[in-house]
Amino acid sequence: MKRSQKKIITIKSKIIRFMRISKKISQPEAAHKASCSPQAIGHYENGRMEIPDSRLKCLLEFYGFSDSEFQEYINGKQIPIVSIKDECILLIDQIPNEEKLRAVHTILKSFVS
């Protein structure tokens, strides 16, 4: 299976998404600066593609973050939550009990059905 068909959300993916959103930069704006498509930015942020180092460097500069700040997050500094959806995903990831997870699933499905 191609990486683009499977999400592998890495710490790097989470960091670059946080950095873009925290600076209120859209995916199209980031893509223009990085000379790629908005879809590529989305793929980097959603773990469908690994971001090349050269593009990462370009984006860090555009987002106004240094490489050392990026490395702090890589080394375990807490990534701030930038959306309620992200927070919900983090909470769901912490549910160890399958029965409780099924209850959450049922509730979530009721909102979209």
N, C-alpha and C positions, 0 to 999 in steps of 0.2 A: 504494500500500500504506500502510495506517495505521501510524503510529509504534509503536502497541501491538503490531503484528504483526511488527515488526522491531526487533532489539536494536541500539542504538547506545550502547555503553558509553563514556561520557564520563569525563573526569577528575572531574567533579562527582559522577557516579554512584559511582565508586570511593571518593571521599572520604567521602560520606555513609554508605556501607556500612561502611567502616573505622571511622568514628566511632561508629556504633551498636554494632557488634560489640565494639569495644574497651571500651565501657562496660557490656557484657553486658546490653544492652537488646534485648528481642524485637521483632519486627516488629509484633505486636499492641499492645505497650506504646507503641511509637513512634506507631502509627496513632491510638491513643486520644488521646495528647497533641496530635497534629497535626490532629485532627478529620477523619481520612480512614480509608479501609479498609486492612487489612494488605496487601491486594493492591496498593494504590496505592504503599505503601512498597516492596514488591517490584519494582514496575514502575519506580520511580525508581532503585532500586539496580541493576537489570538493564538499564537503558537503554531501556526500552519507553515511558517517559513522561518529559518534561522536568519537573523539579520547580519549581513556582512560587516566586518569591523570598520571599513571605510564609510559605510552608510551610517553606522552607529555614531561614529565620530562627528559626522556632518550634522546629524540630528541633535546630538548633545550640545553642540555649539549653537544651533538654531534655537533650541529650547532654553539656552542660558544656563546649562549645567556643566560643571567640569568633569573630567575623567575621574578625579579623586572623589567627587560627590557620588558618581555612578558606582565606583568601587566600594564606597561605604555601604550602599544598598546591597551590592553583591555579597558583601561580607556580613550581612545580617542586620543592618539598620532597618528599623520598621518602615515599611512603605505605607504612607498615609492612604487612607481609603478615600477615593474620589467620587464614588457613586454608591447609591443604595444597593444597586445590583451587585457590585463587587462585595459589599459587606454581607449581603445575603449568601453569596457563594462561599465566602469565608466561614460563615456560620454553619452552613450545610456541610462543608468539609469537616467540621469538628464533631458532627453527630456520629458517635460510634455504634449506636444501636440500630439495627436494621428495621425493627418495628417502628421506632420513632422516625426514622428516615422515610418509611412508607407513609406515615401520618402526614409528614410535611409534604410529600409528593402529592397526596390526595388533596390537601389544601391548595397547593399551587395549581394543580390541574383545574380545580373549581373556578379559579380566576380567569382562566384562558378558554374554558369550554363554552 
